[in-house]
Amino acid sequence: MPQTAAFIGGIQKMVLYETRARYFLVGSNQAETKHRVLKIDRTEPKDLVIIDDKHVYNQQEVRELLSRLDLGNRTKMGQKGSSGLSKSVMAFGIVGFVRFLEGYYIVLITKRRVMADIGGHYIYKIEDTTMIYIPNDSVRVTHPDEARYVRIFQNVDLSSNFYFSYSYDLSHSLQCNLTLLQRPYEQWLSEASSAEDKVHTQSKQDSFDIFEEEGLPTQVVYGLRNQPYYKYVWNGKLLERVKDTVHPDWLMYIIHGFCGQSKLLIYGRPVHITLIARRSSRFAGTRFLKRGANCEGDVANEVETEQIVHDASVTSFTAGSYSSYVQVRGSVPLYWSQDISTMMPKPPIRLDQADPYAHVAGLHFDQMLQRFGSPIIILNLVKKREKRKHEKILSEDLYPAVVNLNQFLPPEHCIEYIAWDMARYTKSKLCNVLDRLNMIAENVVKRTGFFINRSDFYCHTLRPDDRWRDVGGYMTSSGRLQTGVLRTNCVDCLDRTNTAQFMVGKCALAYQLYALGMIDKPKLQFDTDCVRLFEELYEDHGDTLSLQYGGSQLVHRVKTYRKIAPWTQHSKDIMQTLSRYYSNAFSDADRQDAINLFLQVYQPSEGKAHLWELPTDFYLHQKSTLILPHDRRSYTMWWTQGILSYLPVPYDEAACEDTMKKVKVKRVNRFDESIDIYTEFYKPYELTLFDDTFSIIMSNAASKSNKEEAVLQRKTAASAPPPPSEEAISTTSEDDSEEDRDDEGSVSQRSTPIKLLIESGESSRTQEEIQPQQTVKEPYGLNLSELPAEKDVLIYKRFAHLGENQHMVERSERINLAKIIYLEPVSQFPEDSIYGVCPPQVDRDSREVFESHVMTGRGHVRVLCREDMLMYREYVKNRYM
């Protein structure tokens, strides 16, 4: 029994009801058994007043509450205006609340789509949203610039690559989420004891336990709710106004980036490969407008990419096998920019500020040490040799910064720096780019390791692999942890970076599949179905991130670097280059304003310059430029205090006091809905119709040649009609044709036409006696137009008779097969039945052979005798001579 479990979002469906004075937002869980109500005041023109009574309602209580509200808000007879309580919109989550110059708006998710599932946890993509103005028109104070701010805010397309989950924390990695659940529950006793009082005040319905009636102890599970990693949360500021006043079930955090899943079958075992990319919400923006880093160590175009591989045959975090590998991309952590006013395709790179003590780089790598541990490996792909110094400027400043920071770190935790001119290698006909990247990837994966939540297989000990022995990471009793991360960068962190990340991911995927027992060697060839699917996944990942940051899809793909791209690819690359140039020159400024407004980097107010009037957004992202910092960070002790004592394990995943404060713990019943992921995923309370799940549609070609054809509609079991009578199935040709047309036009989604041949004069025959005339050769590969042979019918009847009789046989009885059917025994067992099997007698020689085989597998080889040597000589003679 799991001792800890993550809480599932208790509000997954919402209905917004409207009156003249208030909005009532009624939220429910997936099964619609528990409801909560938010009351939003509409009489305040510029303030947000939200009341959450923290009470959990059942369906009957919610109906009574809504009926009372409807009755109390009805206007008098004959009075104009809306009356009572009206339903406004149905939704699946709250994105947040935002205010510009007038009142507040609420942003709701109205459409969603399942993109992946990880261990029974669904990941949804936002398909559509709606933005509703809260104050009533009677108290609205209009402002002329309000509509322009609304248009800018809506330029952030929430239906494009925004993701959320009710039960899985997308802002953290799989390693962080699972290690949180695997900690001993004794660590949560102090926190859980403070929440003990809440458990006793619950209603009996909430704390119902089936074991209480029997006098057995209640099975307690510690429910956990971890604080999200706000760096990758995009609606954190939009929920900041209400997160302290409403129940946590109302809060749903979204990420921006990419999510894709491919499903494989490896020797019959289902394997899901999931790719999740989390884009940082700090120093976020478009290509030429956001370069380098800000004063807090946040870099532009920072994306954390995680590939998750799990055996889908077991849907459980505690019993299943899960593996993940994380890598990062991001701009070079220096103060640099490019001037786009010159309208050049490649504006010159300019270092804006000297940083001799690598202060900003130290802040950036401090964040990485906290989240990923050590070692931090930098793969710098910018050019080294250029006629005119351009990209080389970044390398000349980055390498001294890394050397300066390393001199204060312990040698075993130093930052590793790998510089490789990928563009120059690509132009050379003698060099293979991907071979070189594969060598780098092997070294990187062996240094950082990967995460897996199960121990090594015994076969890995019997047949050890040289590559497997050298894999790094931190070994635990239940598997291994990834320690450290690869940080890849070029200038844009788009084309070259995506290809390098694919090669590292491909190498890590081989180790993950090997660790899960799917393949016999930790190596994957390029031209295999698995790698092709993985390459398509990474290309979709690269195209999506490139569109978000650069304005176009990838220009150079994996096939380009493999030099197997088709001849039409060159023209496509030219079009993508032109598209990227157009986007950077004309539309990036508007997109940057929208991002700044959505992330609340800029908040409009009266007497403040408007967003479109600012000459630059530099001071919005550099918060400490206008104030003198009181606590200047040490240049030598540039890391956060306490990090080094936990390395190589990440500080954020260590069981220390700071991380314990971020987790809220509550004692709940094991069968409570708030932690029951089985019910959440499989939904056993839902009624599934067979006709919706598996539809049988046959061709109606035979109806044109035979007019004696009728249509019998199969309904569901709940609404099944009586057997067809003579009135329902007529033999008249005119009536049949009329009925055919009417029924075919009125067939619903839950009824499937099955056409049965009825001969004249035999309308009283039952449905079982009617044989299907139409062929099903095309959909099913079988031709059932002819009647089955008499021999086959006899075999089927005997099989059915045998199945009926096997349930009447008691365990103590001997089965007399002669009374049922004569079967020829094919088993060597003297007694064979469905209840018991008598094992055969094994002679002494066979037992010795088996024991010798087992001992040899354990490494204990017996001494060869003369018969063995003669047998071996005879084998060699026959085989090779």
Summary of the structure (lengths in Angstrom):
residues: 881
radius of gyration: 34.0
end to end distance: 61.6
largest distance: 113.1
contacts: 2517
relative contact order: 0.09
helix: 34%
strand: 19%
